[in-house]
Amino acid sequence: MPKEKIHPTYEAVRVICACGNNFETRSTHKGDIRVEICSNCHPFFTGKQRLVDTAGRVERFRRKYAKSDAAVAAATTK
């Protein structure tokens, strides 16, 4: 048992994922906890590869490095 006046309260909280899954756990955090990826939708647990693209970051990364890959390939063929 934690001492009453020096430890924060340890209460039940709800964890809500962006995929729609939610579950209850215990934490010292106040209120609901919102997460982007949980064990229900994470590729490690599901065995499926799925890119979670927020704000087009993956597409922007691919466009940026597609240009540099093309330049490297052109330089090596000359």
Buried (B, 14 or more C-beta within 10 A) or exposed (E): EEEEEEEEEEEEBEBBBEBEEBEEEEBEEEEEBEEEBBEEBBEEEEEEEEEEEEEEEEEEEEEEEEEEEEEEEEEEEE
